[in-house]
């Protein structure tokens, strides 16, 4: 008997993947957590019915949220990861020896436990002594932080439910205050392809554009994301992702990647016309 997992991308579109079996299913305090084994994507973790990552394509997301800012900022010492319960962002960060500390703030302890059990290669970043995990709400954690971090990565899920507070004007303002005077914030920006996602996409850019002097959006192709097309935000107090980008410095590190390259870095900020139009329309409102 064929078993299929279907993710509803919109009311009219769904993505279906044949799965061999369901490895885990439980309701945490915050969300429904499921793990499936598939032929095409390996193991997949699903939160409230939406694929968060799969073994086959998790490297794309994690490389793009870490290597892009690390190739721009010249001296990252202290990193904050909001969310990040699967450990993939932390695992990518520990490739940089100059990073002194990595705070991971993930409220859902069960999500971390499931990731450790079923995705040990992704979650192994948690075992690095520089990583400290705090089970707390990201916005509450940020409220009393001032001038503390060089890099903040918002690795939370969609702007609904228990993570809704991580996509508000207050959250971005809190990130601004928690960053040092030359700090960078990177965040998942969603996909604007489907009409029902466009409103959240527009609102996110408008709020960040108001909060930071430098705000840019970049892209990646991730098969398990809606429309296979995902976007990220780059916001900074000082550094521009292209004019302050130092490809020679980054290439000297010799970090092995499967997706990110310094050529791709530049190309990722070259957006389709319809996306440029959406962003410019929101900027013109300010």
SERO-4910 file (N, C-alpha, C, O; in steps of 0.05 Angstrom, whole numbers):
BEGIN
 pado doro    nc1    nc2    nc3   cac1   cac2   cac3    cc1    cc2    cc3    oc1    oc2    oc3
  Unk    A     17    -24      0      0      0      0     17     25      0     36     27     16
  Unk    A     12     44    -18     26     69    -19     17     87      4     -6     90     10
  Unk    A     37     99     17     32    119     38     43    146     28     67    147     21
  Unk    A     27    166     28     36    192     19     32    213     41     12    213     55
  Unk    A     52    230     44     48    254     61     43    277     43     57    282     23
  Unk    A     22    293     50     15    316     34     16    342     51      5    343     73
  Unk    A     30    361     40     32    388     53     15    407     37     18    410     12
  Unk    A     -3    421     50    -20    440     36     -5    467     34     -2    481     54
  Unk    A      4    473     10     19    498      5     -1    521      4      5    543     14
  Unk    A    -24    517     -8    -47    536     -8    -72    519     -7    -71    495     -5
  Unk    A    -95    532     -7   -120    518     -7   -124    502    -33   -140    484    -35
  Unk    A   -108    510    -54   -111    498    -80    -87    482    -89    -88    469   -110
  Unk    A    -66    482    -73    -41    468    -82    -30    452    -58    -29    462    -35
  Unk    A    -23    427    -64    -10    412    -43     14    397    -55     15    389    -78
  Unk    A     34    393    -38     58    378    -45     56    351    -32     53    349     -8
  Unk    A     58    329    -48     56    302    -37     82    287    -42     94    288    -63
  Unk    A     90    272    -21    115    257    -22    108    228    -12     97    225     10
  Unk    A    116    208    -27    112    181    -18    131    175      5    155    181      4
  Unk    A    120    164     26    136    157     50    136    127     55    116    114     49
  Unk    A    158    117     65    160     89     72    146     83     98    132     63    101
  Unk    A    150    101    118    137     97    144    139    122    160    154    140    155
  Unk    A    122    123    181    123    145    200    140    136    224    134    115    236
  Unk    A    160    151    230    179    143    252    171    155    279    178    143    300
  Unk    A    157    177    279    150    190    304    126    208    300    123    220    279
  Unk    A    110    210    321     87    229    320     79    235    349     74    217    365
  Unk    A     78    261    356     70    269    383     63    298    382     71    314    365
  Unk    A     47    306    402     40    334    406     56    345    428     54    336    451
  Unk    A     73    365    423     88    378    444     71    400    456     48    403    448
  Unk    A     82    415    474     68    437    486     62    459    465     44    475    469
  Unk    A     78    459    444     76    481    424     65    472    397     53    489    383
  Unk    A     69    447    389     63    440    361     62    409    358     72    394    375
  Unk    A     51    401    335     51    373    328     77    367    314     85    381    296
  Unk    A     91    346    322    116    338    311    114    310    299    106    291    312
  Unk    A    121    308    273    121    283    259    147    279    245    159    298    235
  Unk    A    156    254    244    180    247    228    173    224    209    162    204    217
  Unk    A    180    228    184    174    208    163    200    199    150    219    215    148
  Unk    A    200    174    140    222    164    124    212    163     95    191    151     90
  Unk    A    227    175     77    219    175     49    242    166     31    265    167     40
  Unk    A    236    156      7    257    148    -11    271    172    -23    295    173    -25
  Unk    A    255    192    -31    267    215    -46    282    234    -28    303    245    -37
  Unk    A    273    240     -4    284    261     13    297    250     39    306    266     55
  Unk    A    297    224     42    307    213     68    287    219     90    263    220     85
  Unk    A    297    222    114    279    229    136    271    259    134    286    276    126
  Unk    A    246    264    141    235    291    141    222    296    168    209    279    180
  Unk    A    225    321    178    211    329    202    189    349    194    194    368    179
  Unk    A    165    344    206    142    360    199    130    372    224    126    358    244
  Unk    A    126    398    224    114    412    247     86    423    238     84    438    219
  Unk    A     66    415    253     39    423    247     32    420    217     19    438    205
  Unk    A     40    398    206     33    392    178     51    404    157     46    400    133
  Unk    A     72    419    164     89    431    145    118    420    147    128    418    170
  Unk    A    130    414    125    157    403    125    176    425    133    176    447    122
  Unk    A    192    420    154    211    440    163    238    435    149    251    454    141
  Unk    A    246    410    147    269    403    131    270    374    125    256    358    138
  Unk    A    286    366    106    291    338    101    321    334    100    336    353     97
  Unk    A    329    309    102    358    303    100    369    310     73    393    317     71
  Unk    A    353    310     53    363    314     25    369    344     20    386    350      4
  Unk    A    354    362     33    358    390     25    363    410     48    363    434     44
  Unk    A    366    399     73    371    418     95    396    434     92    397    456    103
  Unk    A    416    424     78    441    438     75    437    465     61    452    484     66
  Unk    A    418    467     44    414    492     28    406    515     47    419    536     47
  Unk    A    386    510     63    376    530     82    399    538    102    404    561    106
  Unk    A    411    518    114    431    524    135    455    538    124    465    556    138
  Unk    A    464    531    101    487    545     89    480    574     82    497    592     86
  Unk    A    456    578     72    449    605     64    444    624     87    449    648     84
  Unk    A    435    615    110    430    633    132    456    638    148    457    658    163
  Unk    A    476    621    145    501    625    160    523    637    143    535    657    150
  Unk    A    529    625    120    552    633    104    549    661     92    568    676     89
  Unk    A    524    669     85    520    695     74    529    717     93    546    734     86
  Unk    A    518    718    118    528    739    136    557    736    145    571    755    149
  Unk    A    566    711    147    594    706    155    614    715    134    637    721    141
  Unk    A    605    716    109    623    726     88    623    756     86    638    768     70
  Unk    A    605    769    101    604    798    101    615    811    126    632    829    124
  Unk    A    607    801    149    617    812    175    646    803    179    652    779    177
  Unk    A    664    822    185    692    814    187    701    801    214    722    790    216
  Unk    A    684    803    234    693    793    261    670    785    278    663    798    298
  Unk    A    657    762    272    635    752    288    646    735    311    661    716    307
  Unk    A    639    744    335    647    729    359    624    716    373    626    694    384
  Unk    A    601    730    374    578    721    389    553    719    372    546    739    359
  Unk    A    541    695    371    518    690    354    494    683    370    496    668    390
  Unk    A    470    692    362    445    684    374    428    671    352    424    683    331
  Unk    A    418    647    358    400    633    340    373    632    353    370    619    374
  Unk    A    353    644    341    326    643    352    311    620    338    309    619    314
  Unk    A    301    601    354    291    576    342    314    557    340    330    554    358
  Unk    A    317    545    316    341    528    312    340    502    327    362    491    332
  Unk    A    316    492    333    315    468    349    325    442    336    329    422    349
  Unk    A    328    443    310    339    419    296    369    418    297    381    397    292
  Unk    A    382    441    303    412    441    306    427    447    280    451    450    281
  Unk    A    413    450    258    427    453    232    442    479    230    464    480    220
  Unk    A    431    501    240    444    527    239    468    527    258    490    537    251
  Unk    A    465    516    282    487    514    300    510    497    289    533    504    291
  Unk    A    503    475    276    523    458    263    539    473    242    564    469    240
  Unk    A    526    490    227    540    506    207    557    527    220    579    533    210
  Unk    A    547    540    241    562    561    255    588    551    267    608    565    267
  Unk    A    589    526    277    613    516    291    636    511    272    658    505    281
  Unk    A    631    514    246    653    512    226    671    536    228    693    536    216
  Unk    A    663    557    242    679    581    244    693    583    271    680    587    291
  Unk    A    719    579    271    733    578    297    733    604    312    737    604    336
  Unk    A    730    627    298    731    653    312    705    658    328    705    676    345
  Unk    A    684    643    323    660    647    339    664    636    367    673    613    370
  Unk    A    659    653    386    665    646    414    641    633    428    645    614    443
  Unk    A    617    643    422    593    632    435    570    632    416    567    650    399
  Unk    A    552    612    419    528    609    403    505    603    421    503    582    432
  Unk    A    487    623    425    463    619    441    440    609    423    434    622    403
  Unk    A    429    586    430    405    576    415    381    579    434    381    567    456
  Unk    A    361    594    425    337    598    442    314    585    428    302    596    409
  Unk    A    307    562    437    285    545    426    266    537    448    274    523    466
  Unk    A    241    546    446    222    540    468    214    511    470    208    501    491
  Unk    A    214    497    447    203    469    446    225    448    452    240    441    434
  Unk    A    226    439    477    246    420    484    242    393    470    262    380    464
  Unk    A    217    386    464    212    361    450    224    361    422    235    342    412
  Unk    A    221    384    409    232    387    382    262    382    382    272    369    364
  Unk    A    276    392    402    305    387    404    311    358    408    328    346    396
  Unk    A    296    345    426    300    317    432    295    299    408    310    281    402
  Unk    A    273    305    393    267    290    368    289    294    348    297    275    334
  Unk    A    299    318    345    321    323    326    346    308    333    359    297    316
  Unk    A    352    307    359    376    292    368    373    263    362    392    250    354
  Unk    A    349    252    365    345    223    362    344    215    332    357    195    325
  Unk    A    330    230    316    326    222    288    344    235    268    347    226    245
  Unk    A    356    258    276    374    273    257    400    279    271    407    303    274
  Unk    A    415    259    280    440    264    295    461    280    280    476    295    291
  Unk    A    462    276    253    481    291    237    475    320    236    493    337    233
  Unk    A    449    327    237    441    355    238    444    367    266    454    389    269
  Unk    A    437    352    286    436    362    313    463    361    327    466    370    350
  Unk    A    484    350    314    510    347    327    522    374    335    540    375    352
  Unk    A    513    396    322    523    422    330    517    429    359    532    445    371
  Unk    A    496    418    370    490    423    398    511    413    417    513    423    440
  Unk    A    528    394    408    548    383    426    573    399    428    591    394    445
  Unk    A    576    420    411    599    437    413    599    453    439    578    464    445
  Unk    A    621    456    453    621    470    479    614    500    476    607    512    497
  Unk    A    615    511    453    609    539    449    578    544    448    569    567    450
  Unk    A    563    522    445    534    524    441    520    522    468    525    503    484
  Unk    A    502    541    474    486    540    498    457    541    489    448    559    475
  Unk    A    441    521    498    413    520    491    396    531    514    400    523    538
  Unk    A    378    548    508    359    559    527    330    554    517    323    562    495
  Unk    A    315    540    534    287    535    527    270    558    536    261    560    559
  Unk    A    265    577    517    251    601    524    239    614    499    247    607    477
  Unk    A    220    632    503    209    647    481    230    667    471    242    681    487
  Unk    A    234    668    445    255    685    433    251    714    439    271    728    445
  Unk    A    227    724    437    222    753    442    227    760    470    240    781    476
  Unk    A    218    744    489    223    750    517    253    749    523    263    766    539
  Unk    A    267    730    511    296    728    515    310    754    506    329    763    518
  Unk    A    301    765    484    314    788    472    309    815    486    325    833    485
  Unk    A    287    817    500    278    843    510    298    857    527    299    882    527
  Unk    A    314    843    542    333    856    560    362    855    550    381    862    564
  Unk    A    365    847    524    392    846    513    399    872    499    383    883    484
  Unk    A    423    882    504    432    907    492    461    904    482    479    895    497
  Unk    A    466    910    457    493    912    446    510    887    452    532    889    461
  Unk    A    498    863    447    510    838    456    519    820    434    540    807    437
  Unk    A    505    819    411    511    799    390    521    812    365    513    834    357
  Unk    A    539    798    352    549    806    325    530    796    303    527    809    282
  Unk    A    517    773    308    500    761    288    476    748    302    479    733    321
  Unk    A    452    755    293    427    742    302    415    728    277    410    741    257
  Unk    A    409    703    280    395    687    259    368    679    270    366    663    289
  Unk    A    347    689    257    320    681    265    312    656    249    304    658    226
  Unk    A    315    633    262    310    607    249    283    596    258    280    572    260
  Unk    A    264    614    263    238    605    272    221    596    248    229    600    225
  Unk    A    199    583    254    181    574    232    163    596    223    169    620    228
  Unk    A    141    590    211    123    610    199    112    629    219    110    623    243
  Unk    A    104    654    210     94    674    229     65    670    239     48    687    237
  Unk    A     61    646    250     34    639    260     38    623    286     60    612    291
  Unk    A     17    621    302     19    605    326     39    615    346     41    639    350
  Unk    A     54    597    359     72    605    381     96    621    371    109    633    388
  Unk    A    102    621    345    124    637    335    116    664    324    132    679    313
  Unk    A     90    671    326     80    696    314     95    720    324     99    740    309
  Unk    A    102    720    350    116    743    362    144    748    350    155    770    354
  Unk    A    154    729    335    181    732    324    181    745    296    201    746    282
  Unk    A    157    755    288    155    768    262    141    795    266    128    805    248
  Unk    A    144    808    289    131    833    296    151    856    295    175    852    296
  Unk    A    140    880    295    157    904    296    173    904    322    197    911    322
  Unk    A    161    895    344    175    894    370    199    875    368    220    881    379
  Unk    A    195    852    355    216    833    353    240    844    338    263    842    347
  Unk    A    235    856    315    257    867    299    271    890    314    295    893    312
  Unk    A    255    906    328    267    927    344    284    916    367    305    927    373
  Unk    A    276    894    379    291    881    400    317    869    388    338    871    401
  Unk    A    316    858    364    340    848    351    359    871    346    383    868    351
  Unk    A    349    893    337    366    917    332    381    925    357    406    929    356
  Unk    A    367    926    380    380    934    405    399    913    415    419    920    428
  Unk    A    394    888    410    411    866    420    437    864    403    456    852    413
  Unk    A    437    875    379    461    873    362    481    895    370    474    916    379
  Unk    A    506    889    365    527    909    369    525    930    346    508    926    328
  Unk    A    540    950    348    537    973    329    542    966    300    534    981    282
  Unk    A    555    943    295    559    934    268    546    906    263    554    891    245
  Unk    A    525    900    279    513    873    278    496    869    253    487    887    240
  Unk    A    491    843    248    475    834    225    453    815    236    458    799    254
  Unk    A    429    818    225    408    799    230    400    786    203    397    799    183
  Unk    A    397    759    204    388    744    181    363    729    189    362    719    212
  Unk    A    343    727    172    318    714    179    305    701    155    310    710    132
  Unk    A    289    681    160    274    669    138    251    687    130    236    697    147
  Unk    A    249    692    104    231    712     93    207    700     79    189    714     69
  Unk    A    206    673     78    183    660     65    185    661     35    206    666     24
  Unk    A    163    655     22    161    656     -7    138    673    -16    116    670     -5
  Unk    A    142    691    -35    120    708    -44    105    697    -68     88    711    -79
  Unk    A    111    672    -76    100    662   -101     70    659   -100     55    667   -119
  Unk    A     60    647    -79     31    643    -76     18    668    -64     29    681    -46
  Unk    A     -6    675    -74    -19    699    -65    -23    700    -35    -20    721    -23
  Unk    A    -30    678    -23    -37    678      5    -12    682     23    -15    688     47
  Unk    A     11    678     12     36    683     27     47    711     23     64    720     38
  Unk    A     36    725      3     47    751     -5     43    772     17     61    788     22
  Unk    A     20    771     31     15    791     52     36    790     74     46    810     82
  Unk    A     41    765     84     62    762    105     89    770     95    105    782    110
  Unk    A     95    764     70    121    771     58    124    801     57    145    812     64
  Unk    A    103    815     48    105    844     47    108    857     75    124    875     79
  Unk    A     92    847     94     92    858    121    120    855    134    129    873    148
  Unk    A    132    832    129    158    826    141    179    846    131    194    857    146
  Unk    A    179    850    105    199    869     93    194    897    103    213    912    109
  Unk    A    169    905    105    163    932    113    172    937    142    184    958    148
  Unk    A    168    918    160    176    921    188    207    922    191    217    939    206
  Unk    A    221    905    176    250    905    178    262    929    165    281    941    176
  Unk    A    251    938    143    261    961    128    259    986    146    275   1004    145
  Unk    A    238    987    163    235   1009    181    254   1008    205    261   1028    216
  Unk    A    263    984    211    279    980    236    309    982    231    324    989    249
  Unk    A    318    976    207    347    975    201    355    994    178    339    997    159
  Unk    A    378   1006    180    387   1024    158    393   1009    132    392   1020    110
  Unk    A    401    983    135    407    967    111    389    942    112    389    927    132
  Unk    A    373    938     91    354    915     90    353    905     62    345    919     44
  Unk    A    361    880     58    361    868     31    349    840     33    348    828     55
  Unk    A    340    829     11    328    803     10    343    786    -10    351    795    -32
  Unk    A    348    760     -4    361    742    -22    346    715    -23    328    710     -8
  Unk    A    354    698    -42    337    675    -49    354    649    -51    378    649    -53
  Unk    A    339    627    -50    350    600    -54    328    582    -64    305    587    -59
  Unk    A    336    561    -78    318    540    -87    319    517    -68    339    504    -66
  Unk    A    297    512    -53    295    490    -34    271    473    -41    249    482    -38
  Unk    A    276    448    -50    254    432    -61    230    428    -43    207    427    -52
  Unk    A    234    424    -16    212    418      1    197    443     12    178    441     26
  Unk    A    207    467      4    193    492     11    170    497     -8    172    488    -31
  Unk    A    149    511      0    127    517    -19    138    530    -44    153    549    -43
  Unk    A    129    520    -67    138    529    -94    167    524    -99    178    531   -120
  Unk    A    181    511    -80    210    505    -84    227    529    -84    250    528    -93
  Unk    A    216    551    -74    230    578    -76    228    591    -49    206    596    -39
  Unk    A    251    598    -37    250    609    -10    268    634     -9    287    637    -24
  Unk    A    260    652      9    275    677     11    284    682     39    272    672     58
  Unk    A    305    698     41    317    705     67    321    735     68    323    749     48
  Unk    A    320    746     92    325    774     96    353    779    109    361    764    126
  Unk    A    366    800    100    392    808    110    388    837    120    382    855    104
  Unk    A    391    841    146    388    868    157    412    875    174    422    858    189
  Unk    A    422    899    171    447    906    185    447    935    193    435    952    181
  Unk    A    462    941    214    467    968    223    489    982    207    490   1006    205
  Unk    A    506    966    194    530    977    181    537    965    154    542    979    135
  Unk    A    536    938    153    547    924    130    526    918    108    504    909    114
  Unk    A    534    924     83    517    917     60    525    890     50    549    884     49
  Unk    A    506    872     43    513    845     36    529    842     10    540    821      5
  Unk    A    530    863     -6    546    861    -31    570    880    -30    592    871    -37
  Unk    A    567    905    -23    590    923    -23    610    917     -1    634    924     -3
  Unk    A    601    904     21    620    896     43    626    867     42    639    857     61
  Unk    A    618    853     22    623    824     18    652    820     11    663    834     -7
  Unk    A    666    801     24    694    796     19    698    767     11    704    750     28
  Unk    A    694    761    -15    696    733    -24    724    721    -20    726    697    -15
  Unk    A    744    737    -24    771    726    -21    776    716      8    787    695     12
  Unk    A    768    732     27    771    725     55    756    699     62    766    681     75
  Unk    A    731    698     51    715    674     57    726    649     44    728    628     57
  Unk    A    735    651     19    745    628      5    771    617     18    776    593     16
  Unk    A    786    634     31    810    625     44    804    606     68    822    592     77
  Unk    A    780    607     77    773    590    100    773    560     92    779    543    109
  Unk    A    767    555     67    767    527     58    744    511     69    746    487     72
  Unk    A    721    524     75    698    510     85    685    495     63    680    506     41
  Unk    A    679    469     67    666    453     47    636    458     47    623    457     68
  Unk    A    625    464     24    597    469     21    585    452     -2    600    442    -19
  Unk    A    559    449     -1    544    435    -23    527    455    -39    520    449    -61
  Unk    A    522    478    -28    505    497    -41    518    525    -44    520    535    -66
  Unk    A    526    536    -22    537    563    -22    564    565    -35    582    548    -31
  Unk    A    567    585    -52    593    593    -63    593    624    -62    573    636    -60
  Unk    A    617    635    -65    618    664    -65    606    676    -91    597    699    -91
  Unk    A    606    661   -113    592    670   -137    562    670   -132    548    688   -140
  Unk    A    553    648   -119    524    646   -114    515    668    -95    493    679    -97
  Unk    A    532    676    -76    526    697    -57    517    722    -71    496    734    -65
  Unk    A    532    730    -91    524    754   -106    499    750   -122    481    767   -122
  Unk    A    497    727   -135    473    721   -151    447    719   -135    426    725   -145
  Unk    A    450    710   -109    426    706    -93    411    732    -88    387    731    -82
  Unk    A    425    755    -90    412    780    -85    400    793   -110    388    814   -109
  Unk    A    403    779   -133    392    788   -158    364    775   -161    362    752   -168
  Unk    A    343    790   -156    317    779   -152    300    782   -178    304    800   -194
  Unk    A    280    764   -181    261    767   -203    246    794   -201    243    806   -180
  Unk    A    237    803   -224    224    829   -225    199    831   -207    195    851   -194
  Unk    A    183    810   -206    159    812   -190    165    814   -160    150    826   -145
  Unk    A    188    802   -152    196    805   -124    207    832   -118    201    845    -98
  Unk    A    223    843   -137    233    870   -134    210    890   -131    210    908   -115
  Unk    A    189    886   -148    166    904   -147    152    903   -120    145    923   -109
  Unk    A    148    878   -109    135    876    -83    151    891    -61    140    906    -45
  Unk    A    177    887    -61    194    899    -41    194    930    -44    192    944    -24
  Unk    A    196    939    -68    197    968    -73    170    981    -65    170   1004    -55
  Unk    A    148    968    -70    122    978    -63    120    982    -32    109   1002    -23
  Unk    A    131    963    -17    130    966     12    149    988     22    143   1002     41
  Unk    A    172    990      9    191   1011     17    180   1039     11    186   1058     26
  Unk    A    165   1042    -10    154   1067    -18    132   1076      2    125   1100      3
  Unk    A    121   1058     17    101   1065     37    112   1078     62     98   1090     78
  Unk    A    138   1077     64    151   1086     89    161   1115     85    172   1127    104
***
